Amino acid sequence: MSGNFINTLKNSAGQADPRFISLCQPFYHAINDKLQKVDIDQDVKSNSIIAAATLVKVFHSHLPADQMTGIISLFRNRLSNELTRDASLKAVTMIARNIDDNGEAGPIIQL
């Protein structure tokens, strides 16, 4: 649910609308809280992984490096778990492709 809501916070260029930048950290903490738990329903885990990818996709320029590193590390760990592999692969693919609603692509993470 939060992943879909985060998508509504984009402007026409696919970036975070400046009016909603203040929501980045509350969303990060709420999603990260769910991602850190191990005793939650599988659907909640999967949806939290996708929500984290959506957060990175929309708010990547407003997340500190340590938070971005933490999310990417978490995806790496979840890829090794059979139960969360599919959602993690979708999440990493979403970030790697970074395709906005207009079909335009752009880099999220500069190496």
TIVO-2410 file (N, C-alpha, C; in nm, 3 decimals):
# residues 111
REC num residu      c1      c2      c3 atome chaine
REC   1      M   0.081  -0.118   0.000     N      A
REC   1      M   0.000   0.000   0.000    CA      A
REC   1      M   0.086   0.126   0.000     C      A
REC   2      S   0.187   0.130   0.085     N      A
REC   2      S   0.269   0.252   0.092    CA      A
REC   2      S   0.347   0.271  -0.037     C      A
REC   3      G   0.385   0.161  -0.104     N      A
REC   3      G   0.456   0.174  -0.232    CA      A
REC   3      G   0.371   0.244  -0.336     C      A
REC   4      N   0.243   0.209  -0.342     N      A
REC   4      N   0.152   0.275  -0.436    CA      A
REC   4      N   0.135   0.422  -0.399     C      A
REC   5      F   0.126   0.452  -0.271     N      A
REC   5      F   0.110   0.590  -0.228    CA      A
REC   5      F   0.235   0.671  -0.262     C      A
REC   6      I   0.352   0.612  -0.242     N      A
REC   6      I   0.477   0.682  -0.273    CA      A
REC   6      I   0.480   0.722  -0.420     C      A
REC   7      N   0.429   0.637  -0.507     N      A
REC   7      N   0.425   0.670  -0.650    CA      A
REC   7      N   0.344   0.796  -0.678     C      A
REC   8      T   0.246   0.825  -0.595     N      A
REC   8      T   0.164   0.945  -0.617    CA      A
REC   8      T   0.237   1.073  -0.576     C      A
REC   9      L   0.352   1.059  -0.513     N      A
REC   9      L   0.427   1.176  -0.465    CA      A
REC   9      L   0.529   1.224  -0.567     C      A
REC  10      K   0.523   1.171  -0.690     N      A
REC  10      K   0.615   1.211  -0.795    CA      A
REC  10      K   0.559   1.328  -0.874     C      A
REC  11      N   0.649   1.404  -0.934     N      A
REC  11      N   0.606   1.507  -1.027    CA      A
REC  11      N   0.603   1.448  -1.168     C      A
REC  12      S   0.577   1.529  -1.267     N      A
REC  12      S   0.566   1.478  -1.404    CA      A
REC  12      S   0.698   1.425  -1.458     C      A
REC  13      A   0.809   1.462  -1.399     N      A
REC  13      A   0.940   1.412  -1.441    CA      A
REC  13      A   0.976   1.280  -1.374     C      A
REC  14      G   0.891   1.231  -1.286     N      A
REC  14      G   0.916   1.104  -1.219    CA      A
REC  14      G   1.000   1.117  -1.093     C      A
REC  15      Q   1.031   1.239  -1.054     N      A
REC  15      Q   1.109   1.264  -0.932    CA      A
REC  15      Q   1.015   1.303  -0.819     C      A
REC  16      A   1.066   1.301  -0.698     N      A
REC  16      A   0.985   1.339  -0.582    CA      A
REC  16      A   0.941   1.484  -0.597     C      A
REC  17      D   0.813   1.506  -0.581     N      A
REC  17      D   0.759   1.642  -0.585    CA      A
REC  17      D   0.814   1.717  -0.463     C      A
REC  18      P   0.868   1.836  -0.484     N      A
REC  18      P   0.927   1.911  -0.372    CA      A
REC  18      P   0.832   1.934  -0.254     C      A
REC  19      R   0.703   1.935  -0.280     N      A
REC  19      R   0.606   1.955  -0.171    CA      A
REC  19      R   0.604   1.837  -0.075     C      A
REC  20      F   0.656   1.721  -0.119     N      A
REC  20      F   0.645   1.600  -0.038    CA      A
REC  20      F   0.779   1.545   0.011     C      A
REC  21      I   0.886   1.622  -0.005     N      A
REC  21      I   1.018   1.577   0.038    CA      A
REC  21      I   1.019   1.544   0.188     C      A
REC  22      S   0.941   1.618   0.265     N      A
REC  22      S   0.939   1.596   0.410    CA      A
REC  22      S   0.884   1.458   0.447     C      A
REC  23      L   0.819   1.389   0.355     N      A
REC  23      L   0.764   1.256   0.383    CA      A
REC  23      L   0.865   1.144   0.361     C      A
REC  24      C   0.978   1.177   0.304     N      A
REC  24      C   1.079   1.076   0.272    CA      A
REC  24      C   1.124   0.999   0.396     C      A
REC  25      Q   1.166   1.067   0.499     N      A
REC  25      Q   1.217   1.000   0.618    CA      A
REC  25      Q   1.110   0.923   0.695     C      A
REC  26      P   0.989   0.978   0.713     N      A
REC  26      P   0.886   0.896   0.779    CA      A
REC  26      P   0.856   0.767   0.702     C      A
REC  27      F   0.853   0.776   0.568     N      A
REC  27      F   0.831   0.655   0.489    CA      A
REC  27      F   0.948   0.558   0.504     C      A
REC  28      Y   1.069   0.612   0.499     N      A
REC  28      Y   1.186   0.526   0.513    CA      A
REC  28      Y   1.180   0.449   0.645     C      A
REC  29      H   1.154   0.518   0.753     N      A
REC  29      H   1.154   0.453   0.884    CA      A
REC  29      H   1.040   0.351   0.898     C      A
REC  30      A   0.924   0.382   0.844     N      A
REC  30      A   0.811   0.289   0.850    CA      A
REC  30      A   0.840   0.162   0.769     C      A
REC  31      I   0.894   0.181   0.650     N      A
REC  31      I   0.925   0.066   0.564    CA      A
REC  31      I   1.041  -0.013   0.623     C      A
REC  32      N   1.144   0.056   0.667     N      A
REC  32      N   1.260  -0.012   0.725    CA      A
REC  32      N   1.222  -0.092   0.848     C      A
REC  33      D   1.131  -0.039   0.927     N      A
REC  33      D   1.084  -0.111   1.046    CA      A
REC  33      D   1.023  -0.245   1.006     C      A
REC  34      K   0.943  -0.247   0.902     N      A
REC  34      K   0.882  -0.372   0.856    CA      A
REC  34      K   0.988  -0.465   0.797     C      A
REC  35      L   1.084  -0.410   0.726     N      A
REC  35      L   1.187  -0.492   0.663    CA      A
REC  35      L   1.279  -0.561   0.764     C      A
REC  36      Q   1.296  -0.501   0.879     N      A
REC  36      Q   1.385  -0.557   0.980    CA      A
REC  36      Q   1.320  -0.670   1.060     C      A
REC  37      K   1.188  -0.676   1.058     N      A
REC  37      K   1.118  -0.779   1.135    CA      A
REC  37      K   1.124  -0.913   1.062     C      A
REC  38      V   1.139  -1.019   1.139     N      A
REC  38      V   1.145  -1.153   1.080    CA      A
REC  38      V   1.019  -1.234   1.107     C      A
REC  39      D   0.937  -1.189   1.199     N      A
REC  39      D   0.819  -1.266   1.238    CA      A
REC  39      D   0.690  -1.203   1.187     C      A
REC  40      I   0.690  -1.158   1.061     N      A
REC  40      I   0.569  -1.099   1.003    CA      A
REC  40      I   0.523  -1.183   0.884     C      A
REC  41      D   0.402  -1.161   0.843     N      A
REC  41      D   0.340  -1.234   0.734    CA      A
REC  41      D   0.422  -1.218   0.605     C      A
REC  42      Q   0.425  -1.322   0.524     N      A
REC  42      Q   0.502  -1.321   0.400    CA      A
REC  42      Q   0.457  -1.210   0.305     C      A
REC  43      D   0.327  -1.185   0.296     N      A
REC  43      D   0.278  -1.078   0.210    CA      A
REC  43      D   0.328  -0.942   0.257     C      A
REC  44      V   0.334  -0.923   0.387     N      A
REC  44      V   0.384  -0.796   0.441    CA      A
REC  44      V   0.532  -0.781   0.406     C      A
REC  45      K   0.610  -0.889   0.417     N      A
REC  45      K   0.751  -0.884   0.381    CA      A
REC  45      K   0.768  -0.846   0.234     C      A
REC  46      S   0.695  -0.915   0.148     N      A
REC  46      S   0.706  -0.890   0.004    CA      A
REC  46      S   0.665  -0.748  -0.032     C      A
REC  47      N   0.554  -0.703   0.024     N      A
REC  47      N   0.508  -0.567  -0.004    CA      A
REC  47      N   0.603  -0.462   0.052     C      A
REC  48      S   0.667  -0.490   0.163     N      A
REC  48      S   0.764  -0.397   0.220    CA      A
REC  48      S   0.888  -0.387   0.132     C      A
REC  49      I   0.929  -0.497   0.075     N      A
REC  49      I   1.044  -0.497  -0.015    CA      A
REC  49      I   1.013  -0.412  -0.138     C      A
REC  50      I   0.896  -0.429  -0.196     N      A
REC  50      I   0.855  -0.350  -0.313    CA      A
REC  50      I   0.840  -0.203  -0.275     C      A
REC  51      A   0.786  -0.175  -0.156     N      A
REC  51      A   0.772  -0.037  -0.110    CA      A
REC  51      A   0.909   0.028  -0.094     C      A
REC  52      A   1.007  -0.047  -0.046     N      A
REC  52      A   1.143   0.007  -0.032    CA      A
REC  52      A   1.201   0.042  -0.168     C      A
REC  53      A   1.176  -0.042  -0.267     N      A
REC  53      A   1.225  -0.013  -0.403    CA      A
REC  53      A   1.157   0.111  -0.459     C      A
REC  54      T   1.028   0.125  -0.432     N      A
REC  54      T   0.956   0.244  -0.478    CA      A
REC  54      T   1.009   0.368  -0.409     C      A
REC  55      L   1.039   0.357  -0.281     N      A
REC  55      L   1.097   0.469  -0.208    CA      A
REC  55      L   1.230   0.511  -0.270     C      A
REC  56      V   1.314   0.415  -0.300     N      A
REC  56      V   1.443   0.444  -0.364    CA      A
REC  56      V   1.421   0.507  -0.501     C      A
REC  57      K   1.328   0.453  -0.576     N      A
REC  57      K   1.301   0.503  -0.710    CA      A
REC  57      K   1.256   0.649  -0.708     C      A
REC  58      V   1.169   0.683  -0.615     N      A
REC  58      V   1.112   0.818  -0.611    CA      A
REC  58      V   1.200   0.916  -0.532     C      A
REC  59      F   1.252   0.873  -0.417     N      A
REC  59      F   1.323   0.965  -0.327    CA      A
REC  59      F   1.474   0.943  -0.324     C      A
REC  60      H   1.532   0.876  -0.423     N      A
REC  60      H   1.674   0.842  -0.417    CA      A
REC  60      H   1.764   0.962  -0.393     C      A
REC  61      S   1.732   1.076  -0.446     N      A
REC  61      S   1.820   1.192  -0.427    CA      A
REC  61      S   1.801   1.257  -0.290     C      A
REC  62      H   1.707   1.208  -0.211     N      A
REC  62      H   1.680   1.264  -0.078    CA      A
REC  62      H   1.710   1.166   0.035     C      A
REC  63      L   1.759   1.049   0.000     N      A
REC  63      L   1.797   0.951   0.101    CA      A
REC  63      L   1.948   0.960   0.125     C      A
REC  64      P   1.992   0.967   0.250     N      A
REC  64      P   2.136   0.968   0.278    CA      A
REC  64      P   2.201   0.839   0.229     C      A
REC  65      A   2.329   0.846   0.203     N      A
REC  65      A   2.404   0.731   0.150    CA      A
REC  65      A   2.393   0.608   0.241     C      A
REC  66      D   2.395   0.630   0.372     N      A
REC  66      D   2.387   0.513   0.462    CA      A
REC  66      D   2.251   0.445   0.453     C      A
REC  67      Q   2.145   0.520   0.431     N      A
REC  67      Q   2.014   0.459   0.415    CA      A
REC  67      Q   2.003   0.385   0.282     C      A
REC  68      M   2.057   0.444   0.176     N      A
REC  68      M   2.058   0.376   0.046    CA      A
REC  68      M   2.139   0.247   0.054     C      A
REC  69      T   2.255   0.254   0.118     N      A
REC  69      T   2.339   0.135   0.133    CA      A
REC  69      T   2.267   0.028   0.214     C      A
REC  70      G   2.197   0.069   0.318     N      A
REC  70      G   2.122  -0.026   0.400    CA      A
REC  70      G   2.012  -0.096   0.323     C      A
REC  71      I   1.941  -0.021   0.240     N      A
REC  71      I   1.833  -0.080   0.160    CA      A
REC  71      I   1.891  -0.177   0.057     C      A
REC  72      I   1.996  -0.136  -0.011     N      A
REC  72      I   2.057  -0.223  -0.112    CA      A
REC  72      I   2.113  -0.349  -0.046     C      A
REC  73      S   2.174  -0.336   0.070     N      A
REC  73      S   2.226  -0.450   0.144    CA      A
REC  73      S   2.113  -0.544   0.184     C      A
REC  74      L   2.002  -0.486   0.226     N      A
REC  74      L   1.888  -0.567   0.264    CA      A
REC  74      L   1.835  -0.646   0.143     C      A
REC  75      F   1.829  -0.582   0.026     N      A
REC  75      F   1.788  -0.654  -0.094    CA      A
REC  75      F   1.881  -0.771  -0.121     C      A
REC  76      R   2.009  -0.748  -0.105     N      A
REC  76      R   2.108  -0.854  -0.129    CA      A
REC  76      R   2.082  -0.972  -0.034     C      A
REC  77      N   2.056  -0.943   0.092     N      A
REC  77      N   2.026  -1.049   0.189    CA      A
REC  77      N   1.895  -1.121   0.156     C      A
REC  78      R   1.794  -1.045   0.116     N      A
REC  78      R   1.664  -1.105   0.085    CA      A
REC  78      R   1.670  -1.189  -0.043     C      A
REC  79      L   1.761  -1.158  -0.133     N      A
REC  79      L   1.776  -1.239  -0.254    CA      A
REC  79      L   1.823  -1.380  -0.222     C      A
REC  80      S   1.893  -1.397  -0.113     N      A
REC  80      S   1.942  -1.530  -0.076    CA      A
REC  80      S   1.837  -1.613  -0.001     C      A
REC  81      N   1.724  -1.552   0.031     N      A
REC  81      N   1.615  -1.621   0.102    CA      A
REC  81      N   1.510  -1.664  -0.001     C      A
REC  82      E   1.481  -1.791  -0.003     N      A
REC  82      E   1.386  -1.845  -0.101    CA      A
REC  82      E   1.248  -1.778  -0.092     C      A
REC  83      L   1.204  -1.745   0.028     N      A
REC  83      L   1.071  -1.687   0.046    CA      A
REC  83      L   1.062  -1.542  -0.001     C      A
REC  84      T   1.171  -1.470   0.003     N      A
REC  84      T   1.168  -1.328  -0.035    CA      A
REC  84      T   1.242  -1.300  -0.166     C      A
REC  85      R   1.291  -1.403  -0.230     N      A
REC  85      R   1.370  -1.386  -0.353    CA      A
REC  85      R   1.291  -1.318  -0.464     C      A
REC  86      D   1.169  -1.362  -0.490     N      A
REC  86      D   1.091  -1.305  -0.600    CA      A
REC  86      D   1.066  -1.155  -0.580     C      A
REC  87      A   1.022  -1.117  -0.461     N      A
REC  87      A   0.997  -0.975  -0.434    CA      A
REC  87      A   1.125  -0.894  -0.442     C      A
REC  88      S   1.235  -0.951  -0.394     N      A
REC  88      S   1.363  -0.880  -0.398    CA      A
REC  88      S   1.412  -0.862  -0.541     C      A
REC  89      L   1.394  -0.964  -0.622     N      A
REC  89      L   1.434  -0.954  -0.762    CA      A
REC  89      L   1.351  -0.848  -0.834     C      A
REC  90      K   1.222  -0.844  -0.807     N      A
REC  90      K   1.136  -0.740  -0.864    CA      A
REC  90      K   1.183  -0.602  -0.820     C      A
REC  91      A   1.218  -0.590  -0.692     N      A
REC  91      A   1.261  -0.462  -0.637    CA      A
REC  91      A   1.391  -0.414  -0.702     C      A
REC  92      V   1.487  -0.504  -0.711     N      A
REC  92      V   1.616  -0.467  -0.772    CA      A
REC  92      V   1.597  -0.433  -0.919     C      A
REC  93      T   1.513  -0.508  -0.987     N      A
REC  93      T   1.484  -0.480  -1.128    CA      A
REC  93      T   1.418  -0.344  -1.144     C      A
REC  94      M   1.324  -0.312  -1.055     N      A
REC  94      M   1.256  -0.183  -1.060    CA      A
REC  94      M   1.357  -0.068  -1.046     C      A
REC  95      I   1.450  -0.084  -0.953     N      A
REC  95      I   1.550   0.020  -0.931    CA      A
REC  95      I   1.646   0.027  -1.050     C      A
REC  96      A   1.689  -0.088  -1.099     N      A
REC  96      A   1.785  -0.091  -1.210    CA      A
REC  96      A   1.727  -0.031  -1.337     C      A
REC  97      R   1.601  -0.060  -1.362     N      A
REC  97      R   1.536  -0.007  -1.483    CA      A
REC  97      R   1.499   0.139  -1.468     C      A
REC  98      N   1.454   0.177  -1.349     N      A
REC  98      N   1.411   0.314  -1.320    CA      A
REC  98      N   1.330   0.374  -1.434     C      A
REC  99      I   1.226   0.305  -1.471     N      A
REC  99      I   1.139   0.356  -1.576    CA      A
REC  99      I   1.023   0.429  -1.511     C      A
REC 100      D   1.004   0.553  -1.553     N      A
REC 100      D   0.894   0.630  -1.496    CA      A
REC 100      D   0.765   0.603  -1.573     C      A
REC 101      D   0.662   0.673  -1.537     N      A
REC 101      D   0.530   0.650  -1.598    CA      A
REC 101      D   0.526   0.685  -1.747     C      A
REC 102      N   0.621   0.765  -1.793     N      A
REC 102      N   0.626   0.803  -1.934    CA      A
REC 102      N   0.718   0.713  -2.016     C      A
REC 103      G   0.772   0.609  -1.953     N      A
REC 103      G   0.861   0.518  -2.024    CA      A
REC 103      G   1.003   0.568  -2.034     C      A
REC 104      E   1.033   0.678  -1.967     N      A
REC 104      E   1.169   0.733  -1.967    CA      A
REC 104      E   1.252   0.666  -1.860     C      A
REC 105      A   1.378   0.644  -1.889     N      A
REC 105      A   1.467   0.581  -1.792    CA      A
REC 105      A   1.577   0.678  -1.753     C      A
REC 106      G   1.629   0.661  -1.633     N      A
REC 106      G   1.738   0.744  -1.588    CA      A
REC 106      G   1.809   0.676  -1.473     C      A
REC 107      P   1.937   0.707  -1.452     N      A
REC 107      P   2.012   0.640  -1.345    CA      A
REC 107      P   1.968   0.686  -1.208     C      A
REC 108      I   1.965   0.591  -1.117     N      A
REC 108      I   1.936   0.623  -0.976    CA      A
REC 108      I   2.065   0.627  -0.898     C      A
REC 109      I   2.147   0.527  -0.917     N      A
REC 109      I   2.271   0.516  -0.842    CA      A
REC 109      I   2.388   0.535  -0.937     C      A
REC 110      Q   2.467   0.636  -0.911     N      A
REC 110      Q   2.586   0.663  -0.991    CA      A
REC 110      Q   2.705   0.590  -0.931     C      A
REC 111      L   2.771   0.510  -1.010     N      A
REC 111      L   2.889   0.438  -0.961    CA      A
REC 111      L   3.015   0.514  -0.996     C      A
***
